[in-house]
Amino acid sequence: MIALGSLLLVGSPQLQAQDYHLPDMGNSSDAILTTGAEARLGQAFMRHVRESLPVLDDPLLTDYIESLGNTLVAADPSATGRFNFFIIDQSVVNAFAGPGGNIGVYAGLILAAETESELAAVLAHEIAHLTQRHLLRTLEDQNKTLIPTMALMVAAAILGAQVSSDAGAAAIVGIQAASLQRQINFTRENEYEADRLGIMTLAKAGFDPYAMAGFFERLSKSSRAYENNAPEFLRTHPVNADRIAEALGRADVFGARQRPDSLRFHLVRAALRERSYKRPEQAVAYFRDTLREGRYRNVTAEHYGHALALMRTGQFDAARAALAEAMKSNAGLAEFIILDARLDLEQGQVERAVRTLKQAVALSPGSWPLRMAYAEALMKANRPASAIDELTTVARLRPGNPMLYDWLEQAALRAGHQAATHRFRAEKLYAEGEREPAIRQLEIALRQRDLPYHEAARIQARLESWKEEERESKRQNKRGVKP
């Protein structure tokens, strides 16, 4: 298991300057899985995660955590391949990394991080676990385990230990959780390596390398404050003075890097804070009180959160007023443009929302959250064919996203495109690791009447590719070896 909790194990070797320049000699884990098999393991793992946890598919929030994560990946020379950063919509203060470059961060952790550097510290640590293939090293003695079983094992251990016993039980399906935990438990050496490389990545990316120690210290204080009522995470992974001192010593190698928090960091925290209240009236009261009493870190973000809360209560005019206050700092941010358009949609000003978002997309064609919002407005305007065009553009920017293909399927259904409906449903199933049902959907798509030749050729090529994958997987399973 890789998780933020594993950051808090006690002790690590003496810091050596030359540690930062060791060449990559490779390790035996490189032979455990082929690149394709590891990708399929990650895909199957994410399917189990989505079945057990509320993965947040909000484009703006996802875009932020991806942008922050990819900034750190770019600063790590050992980071190769695809990374997938996502948010879990729960108040748990935690994070985990799974196979296939998947890194999940809980909403509670983002709210607990007082600075963007603290959040970056968590991501950098998790990235290091993946670049050093710590998970695969622990699976070396399982190298004859088939992909679906291996994915279930990893998901069960992570979910059972990091979320709740109920979630773990749902994922385990009869496998012994205690045994799994022992198999995927990371050693102190792994944690030391992830800490060391994580702090180095923080510094290279321009973040404060002292942020990791700062986060440790605040968690330590929280642990003492909770005493016997501490959350499971703090009870099982206590922070101590030695660990804080070790992190400080590593940060001293680089010195302080003062980096102001981005406005988007504060906007994301405001949006998550607003979502954390089940009753919108409670969210409105929270932001109203913090604004009145001056208890905020960023006034623009507080106005934005207030506007979101007011919109959820149906107070659209008041929400516009709060949004106008937020937009005084930077009216061109996607967060503000999208909220303004959603208020238009709520008030029946559909064409105005379409015009606003069309102009925004023209100015920022690479912004997939803007394109998603534009597609949503086009659907509300009963223009599903145009929505498909926008979503198809996003699919080229973000291939393999299940949520996106779900939207495409709905748009194609509204447009009356039967073959496209089945094709997009197939892509969604394939992205979720359900290859056999995906193949069946493509076969249905090919049987639709009046299917244009170029579309039929595209579907046929995709179908043959998936069938070959399925045949190869069955051959390997029959031989009793790991894919």
Buried (B, 14 or more C-beta within 10 A) or exposed (E): BBBBBBBBBEEBEEBEEEBBEEEEEEEEBEEBBEEEBBBBBBBBBBBBBBBBBEBBBBBBBBBBBBEBBBBBBEBBEEBEEEBBBBBBBBBBBBBBBBBBBBBBBBBBBBBBBBBBBBBBBBBBBBBBBBBBBBBBBBBEEBBEBBBBEBBBBBBBBBBBBBBBEEBBBBBBEEBEBEEBBEBBEBEEEBBBBBBBBBBBBBBBBEBBBBBBBBBBBBBBEBBEEEEEEBBBBBEEBBBBEEBBEBBBBBBEBBEEBEBEBEBBBBBBBBBBBBBBBEEBEEBBEBBBEBBEEEEBBBBBBBBBBBBBBBBBBEBBEBBBBBBBBBBEBEEEBBBBBBBBBBBBBEBEBBEBBBBBBBEBBEEBEEBBBBBBBBBBBBBBBEBBEBBBBBBBBBBEEBEBBBBBBBBBBBBBBBBEBBBBBBBBBBBBBBBBBBBEEBBBBBBBBBEBEEBEEEBBEEBEEBBEEBBEBBEEBEEBBEEEEBB
